Amino acid sequence: MTKTLEISNISKSFLSNYRRKNVLNKVSFSVNYGEIVAILGPNGCGKTTLLNIIAGILKPDDGSVIFNNEEIIHPSWQRTMIFQELNLFPWKTSLENIVFGLRAKGLPKKEAIFLAKSQLKLLGIENFSNYYPNQLSVGTKQKVAIARALALEPDILLLDEPFSSLDMQSRELFQEDLINIAKQRKQTMLIVTHSIDEALFMSDRIIILNGSPAKVNAVINLAASPNRTPRYRNTQQFSKLKNEIWEILRSKD
């Protein structure tokens, strides 16, 4: 498979209370075209920091991130990120939020509106196209954020715990919807999560970060797992993998 993203020996530290705190320690892995990879680890281990480096928002102290044979030095729509906070413009409607990104990408207004409407329909929220964010439920705002990202047709979609604000039922339904869309489009995705269930259900491969500073503790290959239908969550294989991952996360090595 073609390697879309190559993370090589990434280290990062921050100054806190006049002391240097090391967050990431020589983190390395790759993401292939069309692959869905989850970065899993406990809260505060540096997952979001790593994703921000991959997005080009932060710069590493050491190491490099190569994307499509070019080193990442700044953000780009080719690596579109969905944040926990969603970051929808409150003064724009659902449709306008999506159109804004497409216009910034350089699309003509008419084409941008057409694509925005098609993405709203794909997510089943076309009836909310003229609603403002404060008029939408948390779940619908999440769908608008996903529609906005997908409309840009990024080479890789970066997701920072995108479903953390949803209840369990809504969260699982969103996971199923996004997986189906990603598989249809062969969308490469990198998902940051602290949920073992989410990582197991959504990804082809799991990168487990652990320790302080965080390093890659294990890589779990799920490519041979069965189709990710809702029933998969209740299988013996799912439970077995979940227990194995728990043991890795508990370890201090």
C-alpha positions as CSV (number, residue, x, y, z in Angstrom):
1,M,0.0,0.0,0.0
2,T,1.1,3.6,-0.7
3,K,2.1,5.4,2.5
4,T,0.2,8.6,2.7
5,L,1.5,9.7,6.1
6,E,4.9,9.0,7.7
7,I,5.5,10.1,11.3
8,S,9.2,9.7,12.2
9,N,10.6,10.1,15.7
10,I,8.4,12.9,16.8
11,S,9.2,14.5,20.2
12,K,7.6,17.4,21.8
13,S,7.9,19.3,25.0
14,F,6.2,22.4,26.6
15,L,7.3,24.9,29.1
16,S,5.1,24.7,32.3
17,N,5.8,26.6,35.5
18,Y,9.3,27.4,34.3
19,R,10.0,23.7,33.7
20,R,10.2,21.8,30.5
21,K,7.7,19.0,30.3
22,N,8.3,16.3,27.8
23,V,5.0,15.1,26.2
24,L,6.0,12.9,23.2
25,N,9.0,10.7,22.9
26,K,10.2,9.6,19.5
27,V,6.8,8.6,18.2
28,S,6.8,6.8,14.8
29,F,4.2,5.2,12.7
30,S,2.7,5.4,9.2
31,V,-0.8,5.6,7.7
32,N,-1.6,4.1,4.3
33,Y,-4.0,5.4,1.6
34,G,-7.6,4.4,2.5
35,E,-6.6,3.2,5.9
36,I,-8.4,4.2,9.2
37,V,-6.0,4.4,12.1
38,A,-6.8,5.2,15.7
39,I,-4.4,6.8,18.2
40,L,-5.5,5.4,21.5
41,G,-4.2,6.4,25.0
42,P,-5.2,7.7,28.4
43,N,-6.3,11.3,28.8
44,G,-3.4,13.8,28.9
45,C,-0.9,11.5,27.2
46,G,-0.3,13.8,24.2
47,K,-2.7,12.4,21.6
48,T,-4.1,15.8,20.7
49,T,-0.6,17.3,20.6
50,L,0.5,14.7,18.1
51,L,-2.6,15.3,16.0
52,N,-1.9,19.0,16.0
53,I,1.6,18.4,14.8
54,I,0.3,16.2,12.0
55,A,-2.2,18.9,11.1
56,G,0.6,21.5,10.9
57,I,-0.8,23.5,13.8
58,L,2.2,22.7,16.1
59,K,5.8,22.1,15.2
60,P,7.7,19.2,16.8
61,D,10.9,19.7,18.7
62,D,12.5,16.7,16.9
63,G,11.4,14.4,14.1
64,S,9.3,14.9,11.0
65,V,5.9,14.3,9.5
66,I,5.9,13.5,5.8
67,F,2.6,13.7,3.9
68,N,2.5,12.6,0.2
69,N,6.3,12.9,0.1
70,E,6.4,16.5,1.5
71,E,7.2,17.6,5.0
72,I,4.4,19.2,6.9
73,I,5.2,22.8,7.9
74,H,1.7,24.4,7.9
75,P,-2.0,23.5,8.0
76,S,-3.8,22.5,4.7
77,W,-7.2,21.5,3.6
78,Q,-5.6,18.3,2.4
79,R,-5.4,17.4,6.0
80,T,-8.8,18.5,7.3
81,M,-9.3,18.4,11.1
82,I,-12.5,17.9,13.1
83,F,-12.0,19.3,16.6
84,Q,-13.7,18.4,19.8
85,E,-15.2,21.9,20.0
86,L,-16.4,21.6,16.3
87,N,-15.6,25.3,15.7
88,L,-18.7,26.1,13.7
89,F,-19.2,29.8,12.9
90,P,-22.2,30.8,15.1
91,W,-23.2,33.6,12.7
92,K,-23.4,31.3,9.7
93,T,-26.1,28.7,8.9
94,S,-25.2,25.0,8.5
95,L,-25.1,25.5,4.7
96,E,-23.0,28.7,5.0
97,N,-20.5,27.0,7.4
98,I,-19.8,24.3,4.7
99,V,-19.8,26.8,1.8
100,F,-17.2,28.9,3.6
101,G,-14.6,26.2,3.6
102,L,-15.2,25.4,0.0
103,R,-14.9,29.0,-1.1
104,A,-11.7,29.3,0.9
105,K,-10.5,26.2,-1.1
106,G,-11.2,28.2,-4.3
107,L,-14.4,26.8,-5.5
108,P,-16.9,29.1,-7.3
109,K,-19.9,30.1,-5.2
110,K,-22.5,28.1,-7.3
111,E,-20.4,24.9,-7.1
112,A,-19.7,25.4,-3.4
113,I,-23.4,25.6,-2.6
114,F,-24.2,22.5,-4.7
115,L,-21.5,20.5,-2.9
116,A,-22.5,21.8,0.5
117,K,-26.1,20.8,-0.1
118,S,-25.0,17.3,-1.3
119,Q,-23.0,16.8,1.9
120,L,-25.9,17.8,4.1
121,K,-28.1,15.3,2.3
122,L,-25.4,12.6,2.7
123,L,-25.5,13.1,6.4
124,G,-29.3,13.3,6.5
125,I,-29.5,16.8,7.7
126,E,-30.6,18.7,4.6
127,N,-33.6,20.0,6.5
128,F,-31.3,21.9,8.8
129,S,-29.4,23.8,6.1
130,N,-30.7,27.2,7.1
131,Y,-30.4,26.7,10.9
132,Y,-27.7,28.4,13.0
133,P,-25.5,26.4,15.3
134,N,-27.4,27.6,18.4
135,Q,-30.6,26.2,17.0
136,L,-29.1,22.7,16.5
137,S,-28.8,19.7,18.8
138,V,-25.2,18.6,19.7
139,G,-25.6,15.6,17.4
140,T,-26.7,17.7,14.4
141,K,-23.9,20.2,15.0
142,Q,-21.5,17.2,14.9
143,K,-23.0,16.2,11.6
144,V,-22.5,19.7,10.2
145,A,-18.9,19.6,11.2
146,I,-18.4,16.3,9.6
147,A,-20.2,17.4,6.4
148,R,-18.0,20.5,6.3
149,A,-14.8,18.4,6.5
150,L,-16.0,15.8,4.0
151,A,-17.0,18.5,1.5
152,L,-13.4,19.5,1.2
153,E,-12.5,16.0,-0.1
154,P,-9.3,15.9,2.0
155,D,-6.6,13.4,1.4
156,I,-6.7,12.6,5.1
157,L,-9.3,13.4,7.7
158,L,-8.0,14.1,11.2
159,L,-10.5,13.6,14.1
160,D,-9.8,14.7,17.6
161,E,-12.3,12.7,19.8
162,P,-15.2,13.9,17.6
163,F,-17.9,12.0,19.4
164,S,-16.9,12.7,23.0
165,S,-19.8,15.1,23.7
166,L,-22.4,12.6,22.5
167,D,-24.4,10.1,24.6
168,M,-23.5,6.4,24.1
169,Q,-26.3,5.6,21.7
170,S,-25.7,8.6,19.4
171,R,-22.0,8.0,19.6
172,E,-22.3,4.4,18.3
173,L,-24.7,5.5,15.5
174,F,-22.3,8.2,14.4
175,Q,-19.4,5.8,14.3
176,E,-21.4,3.4,12.1
177,D,-22.4,6.3,9.7
178,L,-18.9,7.7,9.4
179,I,-17.3,4.2,8.9
180,N,-19.8,3.5,6.1
181,I,-19.1,6.8,4.4
182,A,-15.3,6.4,4.8
183,K,-15.4,2.9,3.3
184,Q,-17.5,4.1,0.3
185,R,-15.1,7.0,-0.4
186,K,-11.9,5.1,0.6
187,Q,-11.3,8.0,3.0
188,T,-8.0,7.9,4.9
189,M,-8.7,8.8,8.5
190,L,-6.6,9.3,11.7
191,I,-8.7,9.2,14.8
192,V,-7.6,10.3,18.3
193,T,-9.6,8.7,21.1
194,H,-9.4,7.4,24.6
195,S,-12.2,4.9,24.0
196,I,-11.1,1.3,23.4
197,D,-14.5,0.4,22.0
198,E,-14.4,3.3,19.5
199,A,-10.9,2.4,18.4
200,L,-11.8,-1.3,18.0
201,F,-15.0,-0.6,16.0
202,M,-13.7,2.2,13.7
203,S,-10.1,1.5,12.8
204,D,-8.0,-0.9,10.7
205,R,-5.1,-0.4,13.0
206,I,-4.6,1.0,16.5
207,I,-1.5,2.9,17.7
208,I,-1.4,2.8,21.5
209,L,0.4,5.6,23.2
210,N,1.4,5.2,26.9
211,G,3.9,6.5,29.4
212,S,5.2,10.0,30.2
213,P,6.5,11.2,27.9
214,A,4.3,9.2,25.6
215,K,5.7,6.7,23.2
216,V,4.2,4.0,20.9
217,N,3.7,1.1,23.3
218,A,1.9,-1.3,20.8
219,V,0.3,-1.5,17.4
220,I,-2.8,-3.6,17.0
221,N,-3.6,-4.7,13.4
222,L,-7.4,-5.2,12.9
223,A,-7.4,-5.6,9.1
224,A,-8.5,-9.3,9.5
225,S,-11.4,-8.4,11.8
226,P,-14.9,-9.0,10.5
227,N,-17.1,-6.3,9.0
228,R,-17.8,-3.6,11.5
229,T,-21.5,-4.2,12.0
230,P,-23.2,-3.4,15.3
231,R,-23.0,-7.1,16.2
232,Y,-19.3,-7.0,16.1
233,R,-19.3,-5.1,19.4
234,N,-20.8,-8.2,21.1
235,T,-18.4,-10.8,19.7
236,Q,-15.8,-12.8,21.6
237,Q,-13.1,-11.4,19.4
238,F,-14.1,-7.8,20.3
239,S,-14.1,-8.7,24.0
240,K,-10.7,-10.5,23.8
241,L,-9.1,-7.6,21.9
242,K,-10.5,-5.1,24.4
243,N,-9.0,-7.0,27.3
244,E,-5.7,-7.2,25.6
245,I,-5.6,-3.5,25.0
246,W,-6.6,-2.8,28.6
247,E,-3.6,-4.7,29.8
248,I,-1.3,-2.7,27.5
249,L,-2.7,0.6,28.7
250,R,-2.3,-0.6,32.4
251,S,1.4,-1.4,31.8
252,K,4.0,1.2,32.6
253,D,6.6,0.0,30.1
